[in-house]
Amino acid sequence: RFLEEFIPIRIIGEGAFGIVYEAEHRLTKLKYAVKRVHIKPNLRLMRRARREATMLANLDHPGIVRYQHSCIEKPPPGWQTSRWRFLLQSANEKK
């Protein structure tokens, strides 16, 4: 779903829970920071991630990046890192 709406541009950060990408929305051409978080199938972790998304969605402060959207995807193991690095490398080679 994400790749249908966005074009990945580059990795802008990595942490213990995921990777943050700069991405361009295909329709509006606006740029976004997209955090992809890997969560093992664990009910407690899913609840925690959902609670964080809800808190971020309600946050409105001029010094904090505005939260826009969440979705849940279930890619195969190892997909996030290998597939995204490949997509970003391909995008950079086209420039």
N, C-alpha and C positions, 0 to 999 in steps of 0.2 A: 504494500500500500504506500509506504513512504516513497519508494522510487517512482511511483506513478505521479506523485505530486511535486517532488523536489529533485533537483540536480545537485549531487554532492560536489563541493568545490575543494575543500581541504580540511585536514584535521587541525583543530585549534586547541585541543587539550585532551589529556587522557588521565584517568584516575582509577581507583580500585573498583568502581562499580560500572564504568563504561567509558565511552569515547564521545567527545564533543566535536561536531563538524560544523563548518560553514556550509550552508546550502542555499540554493536559489529556488524560489517557488516557481514552478513552470508557467503558471498562468499570469501572476502579477509581476514576476521578475524581481520581487523583493528578496532581500537576503535575511537569513535566519541563522541563529545558533541552535543546533539540534543535538540534544543529548540522548544517545542510545545507551540504555542501561540493560545489562544482562542480569536477569533474575532467574535463579534456579526455580523449578516448579515447587514452591514452598508457600503454603498458605499464609504464614506469618510475614514472609518477605513481600508477598503480593499485597497484603493489607497495608504494610508500611509504605510501599511505593505508591499505592492509591491515596493514602493519607497525605503523603508529601505532595502529590499532584494536586489534590484538593486545596491544600494550604497555599501552594504557589498560584493556583488559579484565582484565589481570593485576594492575593497581595496586590497592592497598588501603591507604589512609592517611586518618586522620581529618580532615586539612586539605585534602583534594582531593575534589572531587565524584566520586561513584561512577559509572563508565561502565556503561551498561546494555545497549546493543544497536546493531547496525549493519545497514544494508541497502544494496543498490545499486539505484538506479533510473535509467532513461534517458529523462528528459523531453525534449521538444523545446527547441531553443535559446531562451534568454530566459524560459523558463517559470518558473524559480525566483523571480526577482525580481518579475515582473509578476503572476503567479498568487498568490503569497503575499501581496503587498501588497493585492491585491483581497480575498482571504479574510480578512485581518486587518481591513481597513476594514469589510467586511460584518459581521464578528463584533462590532466596536466599535459599529456602528450599531444592533445588536439589543439592546445593554445599556441 
